[in-house]
Amino acid sequence: MIINSMIKRVNVYRNYELNVELNMNIRQFFLGMEESESMPITA
């Protein structure tokens, strides 16, 4: 479900070349990584 909301489109070409279009921009991606690094993981 999470991956489904992150990926907008995937194109597959000859020789298995992939083009993946995301539903976010690069700033959103890096801001999300910074937030996850500061969040403690509990079990």
LOTORVEX-132099 format. One record per atom (N, C-alpha, C, O): residue number from 1; residue in three letters; atom name; x, y, z. Coordinates in Angstrom, 2 decimals. Layout:
// LOTORVEX-132099
<i:NUM; aa:ALA; at:CA; c1:X; c2:Y; c3:Z> .
...
//
This chain:
// LOTORVEX-132099
<i:1; aa:MET; at:N; c1:0.82; c2:-1.19; c3:0.00> .
<i:1; aa:MET; at:CA; c1:0.00; c2:0.00; c3:0.00> .
<i:1; aa:MET; at:C; c1:0.87; c2:1.26; c3:0.00> .
<i:1; aa:MET; at:O; c1:0.57; c2:2.22; c3:-0.70> .
<i:2; aa:ILE; at:N; c1:1.95; c2:1.26; c3:0.78> .
<i:2; aa:ILE; at:CA; c1:2.81; c2:2.44; c3:0.85> .
<i:2; aa:ILE; at:C; c1:3.49; c2:2.67; c3:-0.49> .
<i:2; aa:ILE; at:O; c1:3.51; c2:3.80; c3:-0.99> .
<i:3; aa:ILE; at:N; c1:4.04; c2:1.62; c3:-1.06> .
<i:3; aa:ILE; at:CA; c1:4.72; c2:1.75; c3:-2.36> .
<i:3; aa:ILE; at:C; c1:3.73; c2:2.20; c3:-3.42> .
<i:3; aa:ILE; at:O; c1:4.06; c2:3.00; c3:-4.29> .
<i:4; aa:ASN; at:N; c1:2.52; c2:1.69; c3:-3.36> .
<i:4; aa:ASN; at:CA; c1:1.49; c2:2.06; c3:-4.34> .
<i:4; aa:ASN; at:C; c1:1.20; c2:3.56; c3:-4.30> .
<i:4; aa:ASN; at:O; c1:0.94; c2:4.16; c3:-5.34> .
<i:5; aa:SER; at:N; c1:1.24; c2:4.16; c3:-3.13> .
<i:5; aa:SER; at:CA; c1:0.99; c2:5.60; c3:-3.04> .
<i:5; aa:SER; at:C; c1:2.23; c2:6.43; c3:-3.42> .
<i:5; aa:SER; at:O; c1:2.09; c2:7.61; c3:-3.74> .
<i:6; aa:MET; at:N; c1:3.41; c2:5.84; c3:-3.40> .
<i:6; aa:MET; at:CA; c1:4.64; c2:6.55; c3:-3.74> .
<i:6; aa:MET; at:C; c1:4.93; c2:6.55; c3:-5.24> .
<i:6; aa:MET; at:O; c1:5.50; c2:7.51; c3:-5.76> .
<i:7; aa:ILE; at:N; c1:4.54; c2:5.48; c3:-5.94> .
<i:7; aa:ILE; at:CA; c1:4.87; c2:5.33; c3:-7.36> .
<i:7; aa:ILE; at:C; c1:3.67; c2:5.72; c3:-8.21> .
<i:7; aa:ILE; at:O; c1:2.56; c2:5.21; c3:-8.02> .
<i:8; aa:LYS; at:N; c1:3.91; c2:6.62; c3:-9.15> .
<i:8; aa:LYS; at:CA; c1:2.85; c2:7.07; c3:-10.05> .
<i:8; aa:LYS; at:C; c1:2.77; c2:6.17; c3:-11.29> .
<i:8; aa:LYS; at:O; c1:1.68; c2:5.78; c3:-11.70> .
<i:9; aa:ARG; at:N; c1:3.94; c2:5.86; c3:-11.87> .
<i:9; aa:ARG; at:CA; c1:3.95; c2:5.10; c3:-13.12> .
<i:9; aa:ARG; at:C; c1:5.29; c2:4.40; c3:-13.29> .
<i:9; aa:ARG; at:O; c1:6.33; c2:4.93; c3:-12.90> .
<i:10; aa:VAL; at:N; c1:5.26; c2:3.20; c3:-13.87> .
<i:10; aa:VAL; at:CA; c1:6.48; c2:2.46; c3:-14.20> .
<i:10; aa:VAL; at:C; c1:6.40; c2:2.06; c3:-15.67> .
<i:10; aa:VAL; at:O; c1:5.45; c2:1.41; c3:-16.10> .
<i:11; aa:ASN; at:N; c1:7.41; c2:2.46; c3:-16.44> .
<i:11; aa:ASN; at:CA; c1:7.51; c2:2.06; c3:-17.85> .
<i:11; aa:ASN; at:C; c1:8.66; c2:1.08; c3:-17.98> .
<i:11; aa:ASN; at:O; c1:9.74; c2:1.30; c3:-17.43> .
<i:12; aa:VAL; at:N; c1:8.43; c2:-0.01; c3:-18.71> .
<i:12; aa:VAL; at:CA; c1:9.47; c2:-1.01; c3:-18.97> .
<i:12; aa:VAL; at:C; c1:9.74; c2:-1.03; c3:-20.46> .
<i:12; aa:VAL; at:O; c1:8.83; c2:-1.19; c3:-21.27> .
<i:13; aa:TYR; at:N; c1:11.02; c2:-0.85; c3:-20.82> .
<i:13; aa:TYR; at:CA; c1:11.43; c2:-0.81; c3:-22.21> .
<i:13; aa:TYR; at:C; c1:12.27; c2:-2.04; c3:-22.54> .
<i:13; aa:TYR; at:O; c1:12.53; c2:-2.88; c3:-21.68> .
<i:14; aa:ARG; at:N; c1:12.68; c2:-2.12; c3:-23.79> .
<i:14; aa:ARG; at:CA; c1:13.55; c2:-3.23; c3:-24.22> .
<i:14; aa:ARG; at:C; c1:14.82; c2:-3.25; c3:-23.38> .
<i:14; aa:ARG; at:O; c1:15.24; c2:-2.23; c3:-22.85> .
<i:15; aa:ASN; at:N; c1:15.41; c2:-4.41; c3:-23.27> .
<i:15; aa:ASN; at:CA; c1:16.62; c2:-4.64; c3:-22.48> .
<i:15; aa:ASN; at:C; c1:16.39; c2:-4.31; c3:-21.00> .
<i:15; aa:ASN; at:O; c1:17.33; c2:-3.96; c3:-20.29> .
<i:16; aa:TYR; at:N; c1:15.15; c2:-4.42; c3:-20.55> .
<i:16; aa:TYR; at:CA; c1:14.77; c2:-4.23; c3:-19.14> .
<i:16; aa:TYR; at:C; c1:15.10; c2:-2.85; c3:-18.60> .
<i:16; aa:TYR; at:O; c1:15.37; c2:-2.69; c3:-17.41> .
<i:17; aa:GLU; at:N; c1:15.09; c2:-1.85; c3:-19.46> .
<i:17; aa:GLU; at:CA; c1:15.30; c2:-0.48; c3:-19.01> .
<i:17; aa:GLU; at:C; c1:14.01; c2:0.00; c3:-18.34> .
<i:17; aa:GLU; at:O; c1:12.92; c2:-0.17; c3:-18.89> .
<i:18; aa:LEU; at:N; c1:14.14; c2:0.59; c3:-17.16> .
<i:18; aa:LEU; at:CA; c1:12.98; c2:1.04; c3:-16.39> .
<i:18; aa:LEU; at:C; c1:12.95; c2:2.55; c3:-16.27> .
<i:18; aa:LEU; at:O; c1:13.99; c2:3.21; c3:-16.19> .
<i:19; aa:ASN; at:N; c1:11.75; c2:3.08; c3:-16.26> .
<i:19; aa:ASN; at:CA; c1:11.53; c2:4.50; c3:-15.98> .
<i:19; aa:ASN; at:C; c1:10.44; c2:4.55; c3:-14.92> .
<i:19; aa:ASN; at:O; c1:9.29; c2:4.19; c3:-15.19> .
<i:20; aa:VAL; at:N; c1:10.78; c2:4.99; c3:-13.71> .
<i:20; aa:VAL; at:CA; c1:9.86; c2:5.02; c3:-12.59> .
<i:20; aa:VAL; at:C; c1:9.52; c2:6.48; c3:-12.28> .
<i:20; aa:VAL; at:O; c1:10.41; c2:7.28; c3:-12.00> .
<i:21; aa:GLU; at:N; c1:8.23; c2:6.80; c3:-12.33> .
<i:21; aa:GLU; at:CA; c1:7.76; c2:8.15; c3:-12.04> .
<i:21; aa:GLU; at:C; c1:7.12; c2:8.15; c3:-10.65> .
<i:21; aa:GLU; at:O; c1:6.19; c2:7.40; c3:-10.39> .
<i:22; aa:LEU; at:N; c1:7.65; c2:8.99; c3:-9.76> .
<i:22; aa:LEU; at:CA; c1:7.18; c2:9.02; c3:-8.39> .
<i:22; aa:LEU; at:C; c1:6.11; c2:10.09; c3:-8.17> .
<i:22; aa:LEU; at:O; c1:6.02; c2:11.05; c3:-8.93> .
<i:23; aa:ASN; at:N; c1:5.32; c2:9.91; c3:-7.11> .
<i:23; aa:ASN; at:CA; c1:4.28; c2:10.86; c3:-6.74> .
<i:23; aa:ASN; at:C; c1:4.80; c2:11.93; c3:-5.78> .
<i:23; aa:ASN; at:O; c1:4.01; c2:12.59; c3:-5.12> .
<i:24; aa:MET; at:N; c1:6.10; c2:12.10; c3:-5.69> .
<i:24; aa:MET; at:CA; c1:6.67; c2:13.08; c3:-4.79> .
<i:24; aa:MET; at:C; c1:7.86; c2:13.74; c3:-5.47> .
<i:24; aa:MET; at:O; c1:8.40; c2:13.21; c3:-6.44> .
<i:25; aa:ASN; at:N; c1:8.25; c2:14.90; c3:-4.97> .
<i:25; aa:ASN; at:CA; c1:9.43; c2:15.53; c3:-5.53> .
<i:25; aa:ASN; at:C; c1:10.64; c2:15.20; c3:-4.64> .
<i:25; aa:ASN; at:O; c1:10.48; c2:14.60; c3:-3.57> .
<i:26; aa:ILE; at:N; c1:11.81; c2:15.58; c3:-5.06> .
<i:26; aa:ILE; at:CA; c1:13.04; c2:15.22; c3:-4.35> .
<i:26; aa:ILE; at:C; c1:13.10; c2:15.85; c3:-2.97> .
<i:26; aa:ILE; at:O; c1:13.64; c2:15.26; c3:-2.03> .
<i:27; aa:ARG; at:N; c1:12.54; c2:17.05; c3:-2.83> .
<i:27; aa:ARG; at:CA; c1:12.52; c2:17.71; c3:-1.52> .
<i:27; aa:ARG; at:C; c1:11.67; c2:16.92; c3:-0.52> .
<i:27; aa:ARG; at:O; c1:12.08; c2:16.73; c3:0.62> .
<i:28; aa:GLN; at:N; c1:10.49; c2:16.46; c3:-0.94> .
<i:28; aa:GLN; at:CA; c1:9.64; c2:15.65; c3:-0.08> .
<i:28; aa:GLN; at:C; c1:10.35; c2:14.36; c3:0.32> .
<i:28; aa:GLN; at:O; c1:10.24; c2:13.92; c3:1.46> .
<i:29; aa:PHE; at:N; c1:11.07; c2:13.76; c3:-0.62> .
<i:29; aa:PHE; at:CA; c1:11.77; c2:12.52; c3:-0.35> .
<i:29; aa:PHE; at:C; c1:12.83; c2:12.71; c3:0.74> .
<i:29; aa:PHE; at:O; c1:12.89; c2:11.93; c3:1.69> .
<i:30; aa:PHE; at:N; c1:13.66; c2:13.76; c3:0.60> .
<i:30; aa:PHE; at:CA; c1:14.72; c2:13.97; c3:1.59> .
<i:30; aa:PHE; at:C; c1:14.17; c2:14.46; c3:2.92> .
<i:30; aa:PHE; at:O; c1:14.73; c2:14.10; c3:3.96> .
<i:31; aa:LEU; at:N; c1:13.13; c2:15.25; c3:2.93> .
<i:31; aa:LEU; at:CA; c1:12.52; c2:15.66; c3:4.19> .
<i:31; aa:LEU; at:C; c1:11.95; c2:14.47; c3:4.93> .
<i:31; aa:LEU; at:O; c1:12.05; c2:14.39; c3:6.15> .
<i:32; aa:GLY; at:N; c1:11.36; c2:13.55; c3:4.21> .
<i:32; aa:GLY; at:CA; c1:10.84; c2:12.33; c3:4.82> .
<i:32; aa:GLY; at:C; c1:11.93; c2:11.48; c3:5.42> .
<i:32; aa:GLY; at:O; c1:11.74; c2:10.88; c3:6.47> .
<i:33; aa:MET; at:N; c1:13.10; c2:11.41; c3:4.77> .
<i:33; aa:MET; at:CA; c1:14.22; c2:10.63; c3:5.29> .
<i:33; aa:MET; at:C; c1:14.75; c2:11.26; c3:6.57> .
<i:33; aa:MET; at:O; c1:15.09; c2:10.54; c3:7.51> .
<i:34; aa:GLU; at:N; c1:14.84; c2:12.58; c3:6.62> .
<i:34; aa:GLU; at:CA; c1:15.34; c2:13.26; c3:7.82> .
<i:34; aa:GLU; at:C; c1:14.42; c2:13.02; c3:9.00> .
<i:34; aa:GLU; at:O; c1:14.89; c2:12.82; c3:10.11> .
<i:35; aa:GLU; at:N; c1:13.11; c2:13.05; c3:8.78> .
<i:35; aa:GLU; at:CA; c1:12.15; c2:12.81; c3:9.84> .
<i:35; aa:GLU; at:C; c1:12.23; c2:11.38; c3:10.36> .
<i:35; aa:GLU; at:O; c1:12.14; c2:11.15; c3:11.57> .
<i:36; aa:SER; at:N; c1:12.40; c2:10.42; c3:9.45> .
<i:36; aa:SER; at:CA; c1:12.45; c2:9.02; c3:9.88> .
<i:36; aa:SER; at:C; c1:13.71; c2:8.71; c3:10.66> .
<i:36; aa:SER; at:O; c1:13.70; c2:7.84; c3:11.52> .
<i:37; aa:GLU; at:N; c1:14.82; c2:9.42; c3:10.39> .
<i:37; aa:GLU; at:CA; c1:16.06; c2:9.20; c3:11.11> .
<i:37; aa:GLU; at:C; c1:15.94; c2:9.67; c3:12.55> .
<i:37; aa:GLU; at:O; c1:16.57; c2:9.11; c3:13.44> .
<i:38; aa:SER; at:N; c1:15.13; c2:10.71; c3:12.79> .
<i:38; aa:SER; at:CA; c1:15.01; c2:11.25; c3:14.13> .
<i:38; aa:SER; at:C; c1:13.94; c2:10.54; c3:14.96> .
<i:38; aa:SER; at:O; c1:13.86; c2:10.72; c3:16.17> .
<i:39; aa:MET; at:N; c1:13.11; c2:9.73; c3:14.30> .
<i:39; aa:MET; at:CA; c1:12.05; c2:9.02; c3:15.02> .
<i:39; aa:MET; at:C; c1:12.60; c2:7.75; c3:15.64> .
<i:39; aa:MET; at:O; c1:13.25; c2:6.96; c3:14.95> .
<i:40; aa:PRO; at:N; c1:12.36; c2:7.52; c3:16.93> .
<i:40; aa:PRO; at:CA; c1:12.83; c2:6.28; c3:17.54> .
<i:40; aa:PRO; at:C; c1:11.99; c2:5.09; c3:17.09> .
<i:40; aa:PRO; at:O; c1:10.78; c2:5.22; c3:16.86> .
<i:41; aa:ILE; at:N; c1:12.63; c2:3.95; c3:16.96> .
<i:41; aa:ILE; at:CA; c1:11.93; c2:2.73; c3:16.56> .
<i:41; aa:ILE; at:C; c1:11.69; c2:1.89; c3:17.80> .
<i:41; aa:ILE; at:O; c1:12.62; c2:1.55; c3:18.53> .
<i:42; aa:THR; at:N; c1:10.44; c2:1.58; c3:18.04> .
<i:42; aa:THR; at:CA; c1:10.09; c2:0.77; c3:19.20> .
<i:42; aa:THR; at:C; c1:9.47; c2:-0.54; c3:18.76> .
<i:42; aa:THR; at:O; c1:8.83; c2:-0.61; c3:17.71> .
<i:43; aa:ALA; at:N; c1:9.66; c2:-1.56; c3:19.54> .
<i:43; aa:ALA; at:CA; c1:9.09; c2:-2.87; c3:19.20> .
<i:43; aa:ALA; at:C; c1:8.02; c2:-3.27; c3:20.18> .
<i:43; aa:ALA; at:O; c1:7.43; c2:-4.34; c3:20.05> .
//
